[in-house]
Amino acid sequence: MLSIVERNRSEGEKFDRRIRAKPGTTSDCWQLACLLFEVVVGEYLFNDSDWGKFWVTLMEESRGDVLGDEGERRVRKALGEEGKGGTADFAIKMIRAGLVRNPERRLGAREMAEMVRN
C-alpha cells in the first residue's frame, strides 16, 4: 500500500510529471491477454476485493510473472491439457506475452500477430 502512495505523490522520488501514459497497441495487447485468459478459464484473471492489494499486483514488477504458476495451471485445466504441448502452451505463451507489467517491454499488436502466424 505504501508503494502506491509513494508512486503517486508529486514530491515522491519516482514521480515524473513529464511521463504521460497513453493507450496504444501495448495496452490493447494487455486487454487481449486478460480477455483470452477469462474466455479460456471462465473466471476473472484479477478478482481481489482489496483495491490496494490489487493495485500492487498489477504495478509491482518485482512480484514476478503476472500469470504465475497458478494461472498457468488454471489454463491447462480449462483446456484439458495438464501436460506440456498443444493449445494450452500457445494460449499461455500469448497470455504471458500480453501480461508484461511494463508497457515499454510488452509486445505490441504486430509482435502478437507474428506470434499467431508462427
C-alpha positions, -999 to +999 in steps of 0.1 A: +000+000+000+028+024+008+043+019-027+010+031-042+012+063-021+048+069-029+044+063-066+015+088-068+029+116-046+040+145-067+070+151-044+079+113-044+113+102-058+097+081-086+072+108-097+079+123-131+053+148-143+066+145-179+055+109-182+021+105-196+005+071-200-013+069-233-032+039-246-018+022-276-013-013-291+005-024-260-025-016-238-046-034-263-024-065-260-027-064-222-065-063-226-064-091-251-043-113-228-068-107-199-097-115-222-080-146-235-075-159-200-110-151-189-126-167-220-105-199-217-108-203-179-142-188-175-132-168-144-117-133-138-079-131-140-079-104-113-105-108-086-095-091-055-118-070-033-089-053-017-081-024-041-047-017-027-036-053-030-050-054-065-031-023-075+002-037-062-004-070-080-007-050-113+021-024-108+049-040-088+074-056-113+092-073-085+062-096-080+073-116-110+051-132-137+015-118-137+000-151-148+021-172-124+021-209-119-015-209-106-028-191-137-009-215-159-024-244-141-059-230-145-054-225-183-041-261-187-070-275-166-096-255-186-082-267-219-079-303-206-042-303-211-024-310-179+010-316-196+031-296-219+023-290-255-007-283-276-032-255-274-025-247-237+011-239-244+001-215-272-026-198-250-001-195-221+025-180-244+000-154-257-013-145-223+022-141-208+033-120-238+005-096-232+007-095-194+041-078-191+037-051-165+060-026-181+043-014-214+077-005-229+087-042-227+053-056-236+047-068-271+026-047-294-001-057-319+024-065-347+045-088-325+014-105-311+001-111-347+035-125-356+033-150-327-001-161-341+013-166-376+043-187-364 
